[in-house]
Amino acid sequence: MKRTMLTTALACPVLLFAMQAAHAAPQAHVVCGYSHTLGDDAIMMYGMPNHAMLHDFFGNAHTDADSTRESLRRLERTTCDNKADSSAYWAPSLRLPDGTVVKPAYQKTYYQASHVDTAPLTPFPAGLALLAGDHHGTAPNPHITFLCANGKGYTSKVGEVCGLRKAKDAVQFNIGIQFPNCWDGVNLKPAHGLANATYDVKGVCPDAFPVKIPTVNMNVAYVLPMISSLDTGKAQLSLDPLMHGDEREERWGSLYTAHADFMNGWTEDAARFMTDLCMNRGLDCGTTVPYGYEKAKANVWLSSREPDASHANAQSLLVEDNWQNGGRTKNGETLSLVKFKIPALPAGQDPSLFKYRVRIYGGKVETDGADQIFFYPASSDWDPASVSWNARPACSYKSDAVLYLNHKREYRMVDVDKAVRKALAQGKTEISWYIGGDRQGNHYQFEPASSPEGLILMLSGFQKTPEI
């Protein structure tokens, strides 16, 4: 099931955007900086501001007691590096043994899965909310772990004393929270006395919770330069306060009360890509899950050797040309022609953070090293059923993009951002390219739109969130 997924950038072969084959399991990840702290909980205390325990929020910067799926998508500003993720993540505030309440630095969440060959994932439904951990906990929980960055790795037990992660640096303490990954298929939110999700057993979900979703593994990192050691047996987490009218009396519990909340704010395209086009294929897509994408709406290959033929339903897209020994027009030429609807830029985010790329699967036929192929602009007024070499859009042979590749059949990324932005500025909603060869007579094959590995035009947004 696993496939190597390597994305090769434009004209510079050393600039790589990698979607690697999964090492331990299929996954994607986000890093989200700390956003704000409130006594709010939009899942269990919806509409009751300042009545919940103190929570530290990550991701969507507008999360409060009144947050919903609709508000998360309408107000998209997020502290997460992947701008497709406007989810809300929150966890109780941490108090040091001396009584100081500290802010986390960031959280890193891995979306993971196992046994996808026999039990594939379903995308997160819009509006899904999940809980993990137990705020009444008094003992180790198999889904909660603790880490001293200078220590012995993750453990489910408290009591370890964290030291400086390196000389003259800081104490780093992490809390890991694993969310349930089997949804009941009915209830988008849990309620008091009603769980809407549970955990799989060896990749298989129980009958009462039959919908398998990605496992949300959230890791909250506290970087504490103000101390030289932390006794995890004496650190505490916020609990629900005693309310005296509108006044709060704070309460605190041991680290065994660790828990967290997740409210899905991924775009629907992103949630679908994460499962259907990434994790269910055994891939590690890292931070490349797109904000939006469109599969190729049409593709054909055309050949000067068959000037009146159209290959709209071919099992492969073929590319070959030779500009040597008499020039391009003296030799046979095969081009592939592809057309996409353009995914719209988000209205509520900085467009400079986004980039358009084509994902393509295939490679060179010959095994004699790597060469570059070209994406030439074409008009979109063509019909795959009738286009042929003799009845095709003009080709200027001035490329919008270059892809450097070898014979390995793998996923690759092609940066087409400038060309798509130009098309949008001209009011276009579709864009087409010819895929031309290396001009040396070598052959290339790619998966067509009808294939599970077919071409897609992706819109991705990213801004690095430091892991300090």
Number of C-alpha atoms within 10 A of each C-alpha: 8 17 15 18 23 20 25 24 23 22 16 11 13 10 11 14 17 20 24 20 21 21 11 11 17 27 27 25 21 24 25 29 25 24 22 18 18 20 22 27 25 20 20 16 17 16 15 15 15 20 21 25 24 25 24 23 30 31 31 28 21 20 28 22 21 16 20 21 18 11 15 26 20 13 16 24 19 25 25 29 21 28 27 30 28 29 27 29 26 27 26 26 23 25 20 16 14 8 10 10 15 14 19 24 19 26 27 21 22 19 23 21 25 22 15 19 13 10 16 21 25 18 19 24 17 17 17 19 25 23 23 22 20 16 20 13 15 13 14 16 16 12 18 27 22 24 24 25 20 15 15 10 10 15 16 16 18 19 13 17 15 20 21 22 18 11 8 9 15 19 22 26 24 20 22 24 26 23 24 22 26 27 27 19 15 10 15 18 17 16 13 7 6 9 15 22 29 21 19 20 9 9 19 19 21 16 9 13 19 17 23 28 23 27 21 22 20 28 21 28 24 21 23 19 13 9 13 16 17 21 14 21 15 17 21 23 24 25 21 21 18 14 13 8 6 8 11 16 10 14 14 19 20 22 28 24 23 31 24 24 23 20 26 24 31 28 22 17 17 24 25 20 21 30 28 16 17 23 26 25 21 27 25 28 24 20 21 24 31 28 27 24 24 16 18 21 15 22 27 25 26 27 22 16 12 14 13 14 18 19 20 22 16 15 14 21 26 24 27 23 24 21 17 13 9 9 11 15 12 11 15 15 22 24 24 25 29 24 27 22 19 24 17 12 19 16 9 11 15 12 11 9 12 21 20 25 23 21 20 22 23 22 22 26 15 13 11 10 9 15 16 18 25 23 24 20 22 20 15 19 12 17 14 19 14 13 21 23 19 13 13 18 19 10 13 10 13 10 17 19 21 23 24 22 22 19 18 16 20 21 24 25 25 25 23 20 18 14 16 23 16 11 15 16 9 9 9 14 14 17 21 24 24 29 25 24 27 22 18 15 17 18 18 26 19 23 21 28 24 17 12 12 18 20 26 22 27 27 25 22 26 19 14 13 18 11 13 9
